[in-house]
Amino acid sequence: MESPLVVGVDGSEPSLSAVDWAVDEAACHGLPLRLLYASLWERYEGNVPSAGAERPPERVMAENIVGTAAERARRRNPEVKVSADVVPDEATNALVGEAHHAFAVVTGSRGRGEFAGLLLGSVGLAVAARAHGPVIVVRGDKAGLAGTHQRILLGAADPSTAGEATRFAFREAEARRCKVDVVRAWRVPAHESVDHHLSTGDPAHHQQERASALLDAVLHDPIAAHPGVPVRRDTVEGPAHRVLLRRSAAADLVVIGARRRSGHSGLQLGRVGHTLLHHASCPVAVVPQPE
């Protein structure tokens, strides 16, 4: 059975934007779309009331939310197979659980009840930090959401965290018939002074060569597996979170890897992940690297 693209819905505008984006993504990959509304009322109050009993307002609201989202998805693309469910669980737990058998889990940038000034909702951040599969937070400007740039931006991390993220980025580019913009940021460590490198060469040149060698290692297998995908590779001096944030303005999706923290259930998102999830100009995919 084909793994679905799962979208968390709650009736908020950001979640409806996530539905629109996910419909296009599902169509691009030929995937079924599953819309999920998590309601703890189902757990606390039990099953559907007996025949003749009035349905509780919480149940009516939940059914209206998933029904409206499903109708919206079908209107956007009638060819995408859409299913919708209300599950008896807290939203984060439900979506993290879905990630085990989904192509990816999609969330909006904020949900119902979030503070107006919040850049990223607590559910989206928690799911991105805990899920065992790819999580895509739909955010950004109109151009990034519409996919008009024809570019997937991949932040090339160390090989220990880059494998799955790189494969995900290349699959996206192949399905969308666009290019992959692969960027490795580098900096000269403070302890590598000019005096230290008087006899070994320019420290900046040394770091740039290391970054280029890392790109060679990270890209070798994906390029061989996807020979038709155009690749633009670049090494850029500067903090990775700033470099990728700036380049997200010209991308349709930014993809980053993450690794599991030893002894913890969550992922090590780091400064790059947090910055992009809160500020990127396009949707952000966080792809965990299996241990």
C-alpha positions in Angstrom: 0.0 0.0 0.0 1.4 3.4 -1.0 2.4 5.7 1.9 0.2 8.7 2.2 1.0 12.3 2.6 -0.5 13.2 6.0 -1.7 16.7 6.8 -2.6 18.0 10.2 -5.7 20.2 10.0 -7.5 22.3 12.7 -9.5 24.8 10.7 -7.0 27.6 11.0 -5.9 29.6 8.0 -2.3 28.2 8.2 -3.6 24.7 8.2 -5.8 25.3 5.2 -2.7 26.8 3.4 -0.9 23.5 4.3 -3.8 21.5 2.8 -3.5 23.5 -0.5 0.2 23.0 -0.6 -0.1 19.3 0.3 -2.7 18.7 -2.5 -0.2 19.9 -5.1 2.6 17.9 -3.5 0.5 14.7 -3.5 -0.4 15.2 -7.1 3.2 15.8 -8.0 4.3 12.4 -6.4 1.1 10.5 -7.3 0.3 10.0 -3.6 -2.9 9.7 -1.6 -3.7 12.5 0.8 -4.8 11.9 4.4 -6.2 14.7 6.4 -6.0 14.3 10.2 -7.8 16.2 13.0 -6.7 15.2 16.5 -9.4 15.5 19.2 -8.9 14.5 22.8 -12.7 14.7 23.2 -12.9 11.3 21.4 -10.7 9.8 24.1 -12.3 11.5 27.1 -16.0 11.2 26.1 -16.0 7.8 24.4 -17.5 6.7 21.1 -20.2 8.3 19.0 -23.5 8.8 21.0 -26.3 6.3 20.6 -29.0 6.6 18.0 -31.2 9.6 18.7 -28.8 11.3 21.0 -27.7 14.8 20.1 -24.1 15.0 18.9 -21.8 17.0 21.3 -20.6 20.3 19.8 -17.0 19.1 20.0 -17.8 16.2 17.7 -19.7 18.4 15.3 -16.8 20.8 15.2 -14.3 18.1 14.5 -16.4 16.6 11.6 -16.9 20.1 10.1 -13.2 20.8 10.2 -12.1 17.6 8.4 -15.1 17.7 6.1 -14.3 21.3 5.0 -10.6 20.5 4.5 -11.4 17.4 2.5 -13.8 19.3 0.3 -11.2 22.0 -0.2 -8.6 19.4 -1.2 -11.0 17.7 -3.7 -11.9 21.1 -5.3 -8.2 21.9 -5.7 -7.4 18.7 -7.5 -10.2 16.1 -8.0 -7.6 13.5 -9.1 -5.9 13.3 -5.7 -7.3 10.5 -3.5 -8.4 12.2 -0.2 -9.3 10.6 3.1 -10.1 12.4 6.4 -10.1 11.2 9.9 -10.7 12.4 13.5 -8.4 10.6 15.9 -8.6 10.4 19.7 -5.2 11.9 20.6 -3.3 15.1 21.2 -2.2 16.7 17.9 1.6 16.4 18.3 1.4 12.7 19.4 -1.0 11.9 16.6 1.2 13.4 13.9 4.4 12.0 15.3 2.8 8.6 15.2 1.7 9.1 11.6 5.2 9.9 10.5 6.2 6.2 11.0 4.2 5.2 7.9 3.8 8.4 5.9 5.6 9.7 2.9 5.8 12.9 5.0 3.8 14.8 7.6 2.7 18.3 6.7 1.7 21.0 9.1 0.9 24.7 8.9 3.0 27.4 10.5 0.5 28.0 13.3 -2.6 26.5 14.6 -5.8 27.4 16.4 -5.2 29.2 19.7 -1.6 30.1 19.0 -0.5 33.5 20.1 -0.8 36.1 17.4 2.9 37.0 17.5 4.1 33.4 17.4 6.3 32.7 14.4 5.9 28.9 14.5 3.2 27.1 16.4 4.1 24.7 19.1 2.6 21.7 17.3 4.6 22.3 14.1 7.9 22.7 16.1 7.2 19.7 18.3 6.4 17.4 15.3 9.4 18.6 13.4 11.6 17.9 16.4 10.2 14.4 17.3 9.0 12.7 14.2 10.8 9.6 12.8 10.0 10.6 9.2 10.1 13.8 7.1 8.1 16.7 8.4 7.2 19.7 6.2 6.2 23.0 7.8 4.3 25.1 5.2 5.3 28.7 5.6 6.7 31.5 3.5 5.7 34.1 0.9 3.4 33.7 -2.1 6.2 32.8 -4.5 7.6 30.2 -2.3 4.2 28.6 -1.6 3.3 28.6 -5.2 6.5 26.9 -6.3 7.4 29.5 -8.9 11.2 29.4 -8.4 11.7 25.9 -9.8 14.4 25.3 -7.2 14.9 23.0 -4.2 17.3 24.3 -1.7 19.4 21.7 0.2 21.5 22.6 3.2 24.4 20.2 2.9 25.3 19.1 6.4 27.9 16.5 7.6 27.5 13.1 6.0 26.2 11.7 9.3 23.0 13.8 8.9 22.9 14.4 5.2 22.0 11.1 3.6 18.2 10.9 3.9 17.8 14.7 3.4 19.8 14.6 0.2 17.8 11.7 -1.2 14.6 13.5 -0.2 15.7 16.7 -2.0 16.6 14.9 -5.2 13.3 13.0 -5.2 11.5 16.3 -4.9 13.4 17.9 -7.7 12.9 14.9 -10.0 9.1 14.9 -9.3 8.9 18.6 -9.8 11.3 18.7 -12.8 13.4 21.4 -11.2 16.9 21.9 -10.0 18.6 21.3 -6.7 20.6 24.2 -5.2 23.0 22.5 -2.8 24.8 24.8 -0.4 27.5 24.2 2.1 28.3 27.1 4.4 31.8 27.4 5.9 33.7 29.6 8.3 37.3 29.9 9.5 37.3 28.8 13.1 38.5 31.5 15.5 41.5 29.4 16.7 42.8 29.1 13.1 44.7 32.3 13.1 46.6 33.7 10.2 49.9 33.1 12.0 49.0 29.5 12.4 48.6 29.1 8.6 51.6 31.1 7.5 53.3 27.9 6.5 50.3 25.9 5.3 48.4 28.4 3.2 45.3 30.6 3.4 42.9 29.4 6.1 39.9 30.5 4.2 41.0 28.6 1.1 41.6 25.5 3.3 38.0 25.7 4.7 36.5 26.2 1.3 38.3 23.2 -0.1 37.0 21.1 2.9 33.5 22.3 2.1 33.9 21.4 -1.5 35.2 17.9 -0.7 32.2 17.4 1.6 29.8 18.3 -1.2 31.6 15.7 -3.4 31.0 13.1 -0.8 27.4 14.0 -0.1 26.3 14.3 -3.7 28.1 11.4 -5.3 25.3 8.7 -4.9 22.3 11.0 -5.4 23.6 12.4 -8.6 24.2 8.9 -9.9 20.7 7.9 -8.9 19.1 10.9 -10.4 21.1 11.8 -13.5 18.4 14.0 -15.0 18.2 16.4 -12.1 20.1 19.6 -12.6 22.4 20.4 -9.7 23.9 23.7 -8.7 26.5 23.4 -5.9 28.0 26.2 -4.0 30.2 26.8 -1.0 29.5 30.0 0.9 31.4 31.7 3.7 29.2 32.6 6.6 26.9 31.1 9.3 24.8 28.3 7.8 21.5 29.6 9.3 21.9 33.0 7.7 23.1 31.7 4.3 20.2 29.3 4.0 17.7 31.8 5.3 18.8 34.3 2.7 18.6 31.7 -0.1 15.2 30.5 0.9 13.8 33.6 -0.7 14.6 32.0 -4.1 13.4 28.5 -3.4 10.2 26.5 -3.4 11.3 24.2 -0.6 14.3 24.1 1.7 15.5 20.7 2.9 17.7 20.0 5.9 18.7 16.9 7.8 18.6 16.3 11.5 20.1 13.6 13.7 18.8 12.0 16.8 20.2 13.1 20.1 21.8 10.2 22.0 19.6 9.0 24.8 16.7 11.3 23.7 13.5 10.7 21.6 13.8 14.0 19.8 16.0 15.3 17.0 18.9 17.7 17.2 17.5 20.6 15.1 20.1 23.1 16.1 20.2 26.7 15.2 19.8 26.1 11.4 16.6 24.2 11.9 15.1 26.6 14.3 15.9 29.6 12.2 14.4 28.2 9.0 11.3 26.8 10.7 10.6 30.3 12.1 11.7 32.6 9.4 12.2 30.8 6.0 10.5 32.4 2.9 9.3 28.9 1.7 8.2 25.6 3.2 10.8 23.7 5.2 11.4 20.0 5.2 13.1 18.4 8.2 14.4 14.9 7.3 15.7 12.8 10.1 18.8 10.5 9.5 18.2 7.0 11.0 20.6 6.0 13.6 
